[in-house]
Amino acid sequence: MEKINDFKNTKPKLYLAMLIFSVVILILMTIFPISMIVIGATNMDKCPIEPKIPIWLIVAGSVSIVLALISFITLAVPSLKVKLVLTVVFGILGGLLGMFQFAWFITGNVWVYSKHRTVVYDDPDSGLYCDKTLFLFTFWTITASYIMMGVSFIISIIAACCSCLCSICFFSRS
């Protein structure tokens, strides 16, 4: 706590900028999950082809918000003793929630992709109906997750290759 107060007193503009940046990041990390909850909750009975899709959105959005808050709280706690305890507790909780989120993600894949070819958007009386916004939002949420995983994987491979090349170039001269 003392270091933060020193930092706040010696560099108030930088401290304020970091605080604002942290709040903006937290807001950005929760906007999409909040939209998942809202779309799921407002379309609860509008998907007879797979009634669990709105529930999937609500649960996935809620877990994402909890994980974002756990990360933010762990980083924001100034006391070293409290931080150690929170890191351990939130680390275990975050790990369990992460495993649940992975299983829930797979479940959503099954529910959404299995109905993708048969869903009907324009006949609410049909058993194959699902609200277009609900279904497409869920479909593209899952699809965007795969795209982000692929991009992250490619960036990781490029970073690993660059790291290897740099170590070969810089350490082979000695």
Secondary structure, DSSP 8 states (H G I E B T S, - for coil): -HHHHHHHHH-HHHHHHHHHHHHHHHHHHHHHHHHHHHHHHHTTTS-TT-THHHHHHHHHHHHHHHHHHHHHHHHH---HHHHHHHHHHHHHHHHHHHHHHHHHHHHHHHHHHTTTTT-BSS-TTSTTB--HHHHHHHHHHHHHHHHHHHHHHHHHHHHHHHHHHHHHHHHTT-
